[in-house]
């Protein structure tokens, strides 16, 4: 019996895609996806931390658009 595919909330979203944040403190920023999870993605922000590394965060599928 074939497995039923779950309705994909993140269909078409891949690593290295650039998406726009629609909610939260980073609203309006374009960010780069570094990992895709079930209902969320890890992204690199356009901001450096004090030690020179790029700031990263997790966004829920409701918090960004492609």
KAZI-V970584 format. One record per residue. N is the residue number from 0. SS is DSSP state (H for helix, E for strand, L for the rest). PHI is phi in whole degrees, 0 to 359 (999 if undefined). OMEGA is omega in whole degrees, -180 to 180 (999 if undefined). Layout:
BEGIN
[[N:SS:PHI:OMEGA] [N:SS:PHI:OMEGA]]
END
This chain:
BEGIN
[[0:L:999:-179] [1:L:291:178] [2:L:287:176] [3:L:278:180] [4:L:283:175] [5:L:294:178] [6:L:297:-173] [7:L:279:178] [8:L:280:-177] [9:L:244:177] [10:L:301:178] [11:L:85:178] [12:L:266:-178] [13:L:227:175] [14:L:301:-179] [15:L:80:173] [16:L:291:174] [17:E:252:-179] [18:E:234:180] [19:E:254:179] [20:E:284:-177] [21:L:250:-179] [22:L:217:174] [23:L:92:-175] [24:L:291:-180] [25:L:258:-177] [26:L:307:178] [27:L:94:-179] [28:L:278:170] [29:E:266:-176] [30:E:232:-178] [31:E:258:179] [32:E:283:178] [33:E:246:177] [34:E:200:179] [35:E:245:178] [36:L:244:-176] [37:L:301:-178] [38:L:236:-177] [39:E:206:178] [40:E:223:171] [41:E:263:-176] [42:E:226:171] [43:E:262:178] [44:E:274:179] [45:E:271:-174] [46:E:213:178] [47:E:259:176] [48:L:277:-179] [49:L:301:-179] [50:L:274:176] [51:L:94:179] [52:L:278:179] [53:E:283:179] [54:E:288:-179] [55:E:232:176] [56:E:204:178] [57:E:251:176] [58:E:240:173] [59:E:287:-177] [60:H:300:179] [61:H:278:-172] [62:H:259:179] [63:E:207:174] [64:E:229:-179] [65:L:280:999]]
END
